[in-house]
Amino acid sequence: MDSGGYGLRSLPLPKSLGDRTSSGSEDERRAAFAYFSEAWAEARLEGIDGDCLAQVALFSALNELVSTYGEDATARYAEGLAERIRHGEFTLPPSRQ
């Protein structure tokens, strides 16, 4: 599966949130990223706007984190996102074709 020209290692995927460690192994995280990338690419081919996908993905992700870790831990995690964004953690290099 194509992951958009970048690999899991270049993604800022935390292994924990709050006081709980993620139960997902590296293999599970790679598989999840591949599934997500494939669904994203398929939706884009169907004409779904990238901004719309991003907003729905963020809502879904935050909803899952709240369900798993609770509102306080998720809010603390989200508070740190602004600085990480400013430091380029979510900016990926252009893919090589």
N, CA, C and O atoms as CSV, one atom per row, in Angstrom:
chain,resi,resn,atom,element,x,y,z
A,1,MET,N,N,0.828,-1.177,0.000
A,1,MET,CA,C,0.000,0.000,0.000
A,1,MET,C,C,0.876,1.245,0.000
A,1,MET,O,O,1.903,1.290,0.677
A,2,ASP,N,N,0.476,2.229,-0.742
A,2,ASP,CA,C,1.218,3.469,-0.806
A,2,ASP,C,C,0.887,4.317,0.406
A,2,ASP,O,O,-0.284,4.509,0.735
A,3,SER,N,N,1.913,4.825,1.071
A,3,SER,CA,C,1.687,5.670,2.244
A,3,SER,C,C,1.945,7.130,1.924
A,3,SER,O,O,2.296,7.905,2.813
A,4,GLY,N,N,1.778,7.514,0.670
A,4,GLY,CA,C,1.898,8.913,0.315
A,4,GLY,C,C,3.326,9.401,0.214
A,4,GLY,O,O,3.554,10.610,0.247
A,5,GLY,N,N,4.298,8.510,0.093
A,5,GLY,CA,C,5.671,8.926,-0.078
A,5,GLY,C,C,6.432,9.117,1.224
A,5,GLY,O,O,7.567,9.592,1.197
A,6,TYR,N,N,5.852,8.766,2.353
A,6,TYR,CA,C,6.543,8.892,3.622
A,6,TYR,C,C,6.246,7.666,4.456
A,6,TYR,O,O,5.236,6.990,4.258
A,7,GLY,N,N,7.138,7.388,5.393
A,7,GLY,CA,C,6.984,6.203,6.203
A,7,GLY,C,C,6.555,6.519,7.613
A,7,GLY,O,O,6.548,7.675,8.036
A,8,LEU,N,N,6.198,5.484,8.330
A,8,LEU,CA,C,5.731,5.636,9.705
A,8,LEU,C,C,6.780,6.281,10.585
A,8,LEU,O,O,6.440,7.054,11.481
A,9,ARG,N,N,8.029,5.988,10.357
A,9,ARG,CA,C,9.082,6.529,11.211
A,9,ARG,C,C,9.142,8.056,11.167
A,9,ARG,O,O,9.596,8.682,12.125
A,10,SER,N,N,8.687,8.664,10.062
A,10,SER,CA,C,8.733,10.121,9.962
A,10,SER,C,C,7.505,10.782,10.572
A,10,SER,O,O,7.405,12.008,10.576
A,11,LEU,N,N,6.572,9.991,11.085
A,11,LEU,CA,C,5.342,10.542,11.651
A,11,LEU,C,C,5.454,10.688,13.161
A,11,LEU,O,O,6.029,9.826,13.826
A,12,PRO,N,N,4.910,11.774,13.711
A,12,PRO,CA,C,4.983,12.025,15.153
A,12,PRO,C,C,3.896,11.283,15.907
A,12,PRO,O,O,2.962,11.903,16.417
A,13,LEU,N,N,4.002,9.976,15.984
A,13,LEU,CA,C,2.985,9.174,16.657
A,13,LEU,C,C,3.400,8.923,18.101
A,13,LEU,O,O,4.385,8.226,18.346
A,14,PRO,N,N,2.666,9.479,19.059
A,14,PRO,CA,C,3.038,9.276,20.462
A,14,PRO,C,C,2.752,7.838,20.891
A,14,PRO,O,O,1.814,7.206,20.405
A,15,LYS,N,N,3.570,7.339,21.803
A,15,LYS,CA,C,3.354,6.002,22.339
A,15,LYS,C,C,2.512,6.047,23.599
A,15,LYS,O,O,2.085,5.008,24.102
A,16,SER,N,N,2.269,7.252,24.114
A,16,SER,CA,C,1.449,7.360,25.315
A,16,SER,C,C,0.699,8.673,25.313
A,16,SER,O,O,1.048,9.618,24.605
A,17,LEU,N,N,-0.319,8.705,26.109
A,17,LEU,CA,C,-1.128,9.910,26.281
A,17,LEU,C,C,-1.511,9.939,27.743
A,17,LEU,O,O,-2.188,9.036,28.233
A,18,GLY,N,N,-1.084,10.963,28.432
A,18,GLY,CA,C,-1.360,11.006,29.858
A,18,GLY,C,C,-0.550,9.936,30.561
A,18,GLY,O,O,0.651,9.802,30.330
A,19,ASP,N,N,-1.198,9.192,31.403
A,19,ASP,CA,C,-0.517,8.180,32.195
A,19,ASP,C,C,-0.601,6.786,31.593
A,19,ASP,O,O,-0.071,5.831,32.161
A,20,ARG,N,N,-1.266,6.662,30.441
A,20,ARG,CA,C,-1.443,5.338,29.841
A,20,ARG,C,C,-0.600,5.197,28.593
A,20,ARG,O,O,-0.497,6.125,27.791
A,21,THR,N,N,0.001,4.035,28.432
A,21,THR,CA,C,0.803,3.741,27.251
A,21,THR,C,C,-0.089,3.096,26.209
A,21,THR,O,O,-0.974,2.304,26.533
A,22,SER,N,N,0.155,3.444,24.951
A,22,SER,CA,C,-0.617,2.867,23.858
A,22,SER,C,C,-0.417,1.361,23.821
A,22,SER,O,O,0.690,0.867,24.034
A,23,SER,N,N,-1.491,0.639,23.549
A,23,SER,CA,C,-1.396,-0.814,23.484
A,23,SER,C,C,-0.937,-1.290,22.111
A,23,SER,O,O,-0.656,-2.475,21.936
A,24,GLY,N,N,-0.856,-0.389,21.136
A,24,GLY,CA,C,-0.501,-0.775,19.782
A,24,GLY,C,C,0.991,-0.998,19.598
A,24,GLY,O,O,1.809,-0.183,20.025
A,25,SER,N,N,1.338,-2.106,18.960
A,25,SER,CA,C,2.727,-2.374,18.638
A,25,SER,C,C,3.116,-1.557,17.410
A,25,SER,O,O,2.256,-0.984,16.741
A,26,GLU,N,N,4.406,-1.506,17.119
A,26,GLU,CA,C,4.862,-0.789,15.918
A,26,GLU,C,C,4.228,-1.392,14.664
A,26,GLU,O,O,3.841,-0.654,13.758
A,27,ASP,N,N,4.117,-2.705,14.599
A,27,ASP,CA,C,3.485,-3.346,13.441
A,27,ASP,C,C,2.021,-2.942,13.326
A,27,ASP,O,O,1.527,-2.681,12.229
A,28,GLU,N,N,1.337,-2.891,14.453
A,28,GLU,CA,C,-0.066,-2.491,14.450
A,28,GLU,C,C,-0.200,-1.030,14.008
A,28,GLU,O,O,-1.122,-0.686,13.269
A,29,ARG,N,N,0.708,-0.184,14.455
A,29,ARG,CA,C,0.676,1.222,14.078
A,29,ARG,C,C,0.963,1.387,12.583
A,29,ARG,O,O,0.329,2.205,11.916
A,30,ARG,N,N,1.905,0.623,12.062
A,30,ARG,CA,C,2.185,0.658,10.621
A,30,ARG,C,C,0.960,0.220,9.826
A,30,ARG,O,O,0.616,0.840,8.819
A,31,ALA,N,N,0.306,-0.839,10.272
A,31,ALA,CA,C,-0.892,-1.336,9.585
A,31,ALA,C,C,-2.003,-0.293,9.649
A,31,ALA,O,O,-2.687,-0.054,8.654
A,32,ALA,N,N,-2.186,0.325,10.804
A,32,ALA,CA,C,-3.221,1.350,10.941
A,32,ALA,C,C,-2.951,2.517,10.002
A,32,ALA,O,O,-3.869,3.037,9.368
A,33,PHE,N,N,-1.685,2.930,9.916
A,33,PHE,CA,C,-1.332,4.033,9.019
A,33,PHE,C,C,-1.594,3.650,7.563
A,33,PHE,O,O,-2.078,4.471,6.784
A,34,ALA,N,N,-1.279,2.420,7.196
A,34,ALA,CA,C,-1.520,1.972,5.822
A,34,ALA,C,C,-3.019,1.978,5.503
A,34,ALA,O,O,-3.426,2.444,4.439
A,35,TYR,N,N,-3.834,1.463,6.422
A,35,TYR,CA,C,-5.287,1.488,6.218
A,35,TYR,C,C,-5.806,2.910,6.092
A,35,TYR,O,O,-6.604,3.219,5.207
A,36,PHE,N,N,-5.341,3.774,6.989
A,36,PHE,CA,C,-5.790,5.161,6.974
A,36,PHE,C,C,-5.374,5.848,5.670
A,36,PHE,O,O,-6.174,6.558,5.060
A,37,SER,N,N,-4.139,5.640,5.250
A,37,SER,CA,C,-3.642,6.250,4.014
A,37,SER,C,C,-4.438,5.786,2.806
A,37,SER,O,O,-4.748,6.574,1.912
A,38,GLU,N,N,-4.766,4.502,2.787
A,38,GLU,CA,C,-5.543,3.954,1.674
A,38,GLU,C,C,-6.953,4.548,1.651
A,38,GLU,O,O,-7.452,4.921,0.589
A,39,ALA,N,N,-7.589,4.634,2.806
A,39,ALA,CA,C,-8.940,5.214,2.882
A,39,ALA,C,C,-8.911,6.687,2.488
A,39,ALA,O,O,-9.811,7.169,1.800
A,40,TRP,N,N,-7.887,7.392,2.919
A,40,TRP,CA,C,-7.757,8.815,2.586
A,40,TRP,C,C,-7.617,8.982,1.073
A,40,TRP,O,O,-8.308,9.801,0.467
A,41,ALA,N,N,-6.730,8.208,0.474
A,41,ALA,CA,C,-6.512,8.302,-0.974
A,41,ALA,C,C,-7.783,7.957,-1.743
A,41,ALA,O,O,-8.102,8.608,-2.738
A,42,GLU,N,N,-8.501,6.950,-1.293
A,42,GLU,CA,C,-9.751,6.564,-1.958
A,42,GLU,C,C,-10.791,7.678,-1.863
A,42,GLU,O,O,-11.482,7.969,-2.839
A,43,ALA,N,N,-10.902,8.295,-0.699
A,43,ALA,CA,C,-11.859,9.392,-0.525
A,43,ALA,C,C,-11.492,10.576,-1.424
A,43,ALA,O,O,-12.372,11.203,-2.015
A,44,ARG,N,N,-10.207,10.877,-1.528
A,44,ARG,CA,C,-9.770,11.977,-2.401
A,44,ARG,C,C,-10.100,11.665,-3.855
A,44,ARG,O,O,-10.515,12.555,-4.598
A,45,LEU,N,N,-9.920,10.403,-4.272
A,45,LEU,CA,C,-10.262,10.006,-5.639
A,45,LEU,C,C,-11.758,10.134,-5.899
A,45,LEU,O,O,-12.179,10.380,-7.029
A,46,GLU,N,N,-12.557,9.967,-4.852
A,46,GLU,CA,C,-14.011,10.102,-4.964
A,46,GLU,C,C,-14.448,11.561,-4.907
A,46,GLU,O,O,-15.639,11.853,-5.005
A,47,GLY,N,N,-13.500,12.476,-4.750
A,47,GLY,CA,C,-13.819,13.897,-4.765
A,47,GLY,C,C,-14.041,14.544,-3.418
A,47,GLY,O,O,-14.458,15.700,-3.356
A,48,ILE,N,N,-13.774,13.829,-2.334
A,48,ILE,CA,C,-13.929,14.416,-1.007
A,48,ILE,C,C,-12.768,15.384,-0.774
A,48,ILE,O,O,-11.605,15.027,-0.964
A,49,ASP,N,N,-13.093,16.604,-0.363
A,49,ASP,CA,C,-12.100,17.638,-0.133
A,49,ASP,C,C,-11.155,17.248,1.007
A,49,ASP,O,O,-11.593,16.705,2.022
A,50,GLY,N,N,-9.870,17.525,0.839
A,50,GLY,CA,C,-8.869,17.200,1.851
A,50,GLY,C,C,-9.113,17.893,3.176
A,50,GLY,O,O,-8.886,17.303,4.233
A,51,ASP,N,N,-9.575,19.147,3.137
A,51,ASP,CA,C,-9.877,19.874,4.361
A,51,ASP,C,C,-11.020,19.208,5.118
A,51,ASP,O,O,-10.981,19.099,6.344
A,52,CYS,N,N,-12.023,18.769,4.394
A,52,CYS,CA,C,-13.157,18.069,5.017
A,52,CYS,C,C,-12.671,16.774,5.668
A,52,CYS,O,O,-13.039,16.467,6.801
A,53,LEU,N,N,-11.850,16.023,4.953
A,53,LEU,CA,C,-11.302,14.781,5.505
A,53,LEU,C,C,-10.493,15.063,6.769
A,53,LEU,O,O,-10.614,14.348,7.763
A,54,ALA,N,N,-9.670,16.104,6.724
A,54,ALA,CA,C,-8.828,16.428,7.872
A,54,ALA,C,C,-9.670,16.770,9.099
A,54,ALA,O,O,-9.373,16.317,10.204
A,55,GLN,N,N,-10.719,17.567,8.905
A,55,GLN,CA,C,-11.560,17.937,10.042
A,55,GLN,C,C,-12.282,16.724,10.622
A,55,GLN,O,O,-12.379,16.585,11.841
A,56,VAL,N,N,-12.786,15.853,9.763
A,56,VAL,CA,C,-13.463,14.647,10.235
A,56,VAL,C,C,-12.460,13.717,10.922
A,56,VAL,O,O,-12.780,13.101,11.939
A,57,ALA,N,N,-11.255,13.616,10.373
A,57,ALA,CA,C,-10.224,12.770,10.982
A,57,ALA,C,C,-9.839,13.295,12.363
A,57,ALA,O,O,-9.690,12.517,13.306
A,58,LEU,N,N,-9.679,14.614,12.486
A,58,LEU,CA,C,-9.352,15.189,13.791
A,58,LEU,C,C,-10.460,14.942,14.807
A,58,LEU,O,O,-10.191,14.561,15.946
A,59,PHE,N,N,-11.708,15.160,14.393
A,59,PHE,CA,C,-12.823,14.907,15.304
A,59,PHE,C,C,-12.833,13.443,15.732
A,59,PHE,O,O,-12.966,13.137,16.917
A,60,SER,N,N,-12.694,12.545,14.767
A,60,SER,CA,C,-12.723,11.111,15.071
A,60,SER,C,C,-11.573,10.718,15.992
A,60,SER,O,O,-11.755,9.942,16.930
A,61,ALA,N,N,-10.389,11.261,15.714
A,61,ALA,CA,C,-9.222,10.943,16.536
A,61,ALA,C,C,-9.407,11.452,17.962
A,61,ALA,O,O,-9.157,10.725,18.923
A,62,LEU,N,N,-9.842,12.699,18.096
A,62,LEU,CA,C,-10.036,13.247,19.437
A,62,LEU,C,C,-11.144,12.518,20.191
A,62,LEU,O,O,-11.041,12.305,21.399
A,63,ASN,N,N,-12.199,12.138,19.481
A,63,ASN,CA,C,-13.275,11.368,20.102
A,63,ASN,C,C,-12.748,10.036,20.628
A,63,ASN,O,O,-13.100,9.621,21.732
A,64,GLU,N,N,-11.913,9.371,19.850
A,64,GLU,CA,C,-11.334,8.091,20.283
A,64,GLU,C,C,-10.401,8.284,21.466
A,64,GLU,O,O,-10.423,7.491,22.408
A,65,LEU,N,N,-9.576,9.334,21.428
A,65,LEU,CA,C,-8.667,9.590,22.543
A,65,LEU,C,C,-9.433,9.898,23.823
A,65,LEU,O,O,-9.053,9.425,24.894
A,66,VAL,N,N,-10.505,10.681,23.733
A,66,VAL,CA,C,-11.326,10.969,24.907
A,66,VAL,C,C,-11.939,9.675,25.435
A,66,VAL,O,O,-11.968,9.452,26.645
A,67,SER,N,N,-12.428,8.826,24.538
A,67,SER,CA,C,-13.020,7.551,24.963
A,67,SER,C,C,-11.995,6.657,25.648
A,67,SER,O,O,-12.325,5.934,26.588
A,68,THR,N,N,-10.756,6.705,25.181
A,68,THR,CA,C,-9.707,5.833,25.709
A,68,THR,C,C,-9.037,6.402,26.947
A,68,THR,O,O,-8.848,5.692,27.935
A,69,TYR,N,N,-8.674,7.686,26.902
A,69,TYR,CA,C,-7.846,8.277,27.953
A,69,TYR,C,C,-8.582,9.271,28.853
A,69,TYR,O,O,-8.090,9.623,29.925
A,70,GLY,N,N,-9.756,9.719,28.418
A,70,GLY,CA,C,-10.493,10.709,29.193
A,70,GLY,C,C,-10.254,12.119,28.678
A,70,GLY,O,O,-9.307,12.388,27.939
A,71,GLU,N,N,-11.149,13.011,29.094
A,71,GLU,CA,C,-11.090,14.395,28.613
A,71,GLU,C,C,-9.859,15.142,29.087
A,71,GLU,O,O,-9.248,15.872,28.306
A,72,ASP,N,N,-9.479,14.980,30.344
A,72,ASP,CA,C,-8.346,15.739,30.873
A,72,ASP,C,C,-7.037,15.366,30.177
A,72,ASP,O,O,-6.283,16.249,29.770
A,73,ALA,N,N,-6.763,14.082,30.038
A,73,ALA,CA,C,-5.525,13.647,29.384
A,73,ALA,C,C,-5.508,14.076,27.920
A,73,ALA,O,O,-4.473,14.499,27.405
A,74,THR,N,N,-6.647,13.970,27.256
A,74,THR,CA,C,-6.719,14.376,25.852
A,74,THR,C,C,-6.536,15.880,25.718
A,74,THR,O,O,-5.863,16.341,24.795
A,75,ALA,N,N,-7.122,16.647,26.622
A,75,ALA,CA,C,-6.955,18.106,26.591
A,75,ALA,C,C,-5.491,18.489,26.814
A,75,ALA,O,O,-4.979,19.387,26.146
A,76,ARG,N,N,-4.813,17.814,27.750
A,76,ARG,CA,C,-3.382,18.095,27.982
A,76,ARG,C,C,-2.580,17.780,26.723
A,76,ARG,O,O,-1.691,18.543,26.345
A,77,TYR,N,N,-2.890,16.669,26.080
A,77,TYR,CA,C,-2.210,16.296,24.841
A,77,TYR,C,C,-2.450,17.364,23.769
A,77,TYR,O,O,-1.509,17.799,23.105
A,78,ALA,N,N,-3.690,17.781,23.603
A,78,ALA,CA,C,-4.040,18.773,22.582
A,78,ALA,C,C,-3.374,20.116,22.857
A,78,ALA,O,O,-3.016,20.825,21.917
A,79,GLU,N,N,-3.201,20.479,24.118
A,79,GLU,CA,C,-2.540,21.743,24.464
A,79,GLU,C,C,-1.118,21.792,23.911
A,79,GLU,O,O,-0.628,22.865,23.558
A,80,GLY,N,N,-0.463,20.655,23.835
A,80,GLY,CA,C,0.911,20.609,23.330
A,80,GLY,C,C,1.017,20.587,21.814
A,80,GLY,O,O,2.113,20.716,21.268
A,81,LEU,N,N,-0.098,20.428,21.135
A,81,LEU,CA,C,-0.049,20.319,19.675
A,81,LEU,C,C,0.377,21.617,18.995
A,81,LEU,O,O,1.092,21.569,17.995
A,82,ALA,N,N,-0.034,22.762,19.499
A,82,ALA,CA,C,0.301,24.040,18.853
A,82,ALA,C,C,1.811,24.203,18.727
A,82,ALA,O,O,2.311,24.560,17.659
A,83,GLU,N,N,2.523,23.951,19.784
A,83,GLU,CA,C,3.982,24.097,19.740
A,83,GLU,C,C,4.616,23.064,18.816
A,83,GLU,O,O,5.559,23.377,18.089
A,84,ARG,N,N,4.115,21.859,18.839
A,84,ARG,CA,C,4.644,20.821,17.941
A,84,ARG,C,C,4.400,21.193,16.487
A,84,ARG,O,O,5.260,20.959,15.638
A,85,ILE,N,N,3.235,21.771,16.186
A,85,ILE,CA,C,2.939,22.212,14.820
A,85,ILE,C,C,3.923,23.305,14.423
A,85,ILE,O,O,4.491,23.269,13.331
A,86,ARG,N,N,4.124,24.278,15.311
A,86,ARG,CA,C,5.059,25.381,15.029
A,86,ARG,C,C,6.487,24.894,14.807
A,86,ARG,O,O,7.243,25.517,14.062
A,87,HIS,N,N,6.860,23.795,15.440
A,87,HIS,CA,C,8.206,23.237,15.282
A,87,HIS,C,C,8.312,22.278,14.096
A,87,HIS,O,O,9.348,21.644,13.899
A,88,GLY,N,N,7.254,22.173,13.318
A,88,GLY,CA,C,7.315,21.384,12.087
A,88,GLY,C,C,7.153,19.888,12.231
A,88,GLY,O,O,7.432,19.151,11.285
A,89,GLU,N,N,6.710,19.414,13.388
A,89,GLU,CA,C,6.570,17.970,13.574
A,89,GLU,C,C,5.544,17.332,12.641
A,89,GLU,O,O,5.602,16.128,12.393
A,90,PHE,N,N,4.612,18.120,12.123
A,90,PHE,CA,C,3.575,17.580,11.268
A,90,PHE,C,C,3.752,17.986,9.810
A,90,PHE,O,O,2.878,17.742,8.979
A,91,THR,N,N,4.876,18.601,9.509
A,91,THR,CA,C,5.194,18.987,8.134
A,91,THR,C,C,6.077,17.904,7.544
A,91,THR,O,O,7.193,17.667,8.006
A,92,LEU,N,N,5.563,17.261,6.525
A,92,LEU,CA,C,6.303,16.185,5.885
A,92,LEU,C,C,6.997,16.707,4.636
A,92,LEU,O,O,6.488,17.593,3.950
A,93,PRO,N,N,8.163,16.146,4.353
A,93,PRO,CA,C,8.839,16.565,3.121
A,93,PRO,C,C,8.024,16.144,1.907
A,93,PRO,O,O,7.280,15.166,1.970
A,94,PRO,N,N,8.156,16.877,0.797
A,94,PRO,CA,C,7.420,16.485,-0.412
A,94,PRO,C,C,7.792,15.054,-0.809
A,94,PRO,O,O,8.941,14.632,-0.673
A,95,SER,N,N,6.803,14.327,-1.300
A,95,SER,CA,C,7.074,12.946,-1.701
A,95,SER,C,C,7.855,12.938,-3.006
A,95,SER,O,O,7.674,13.793,-3.873
A,96,ARG,N,N,8.721,11.951,-3.115
A,96,ARG,CA,C,9.484,11.779,-4.347
A,96,ARG,C,C,8.746,10.833,-5.251
A,96,ARG,O,O,8.375,9.730,-4.850
A,97,GLN,N,N,8.539,11.260,-6.454
A,97,GLN,CA,C,7.805,10.447,-7.423
A,97,GLN,C,C,8.743,9.599,-8.227
A,97,GLN,O,O,8.303,8.845,-9.096
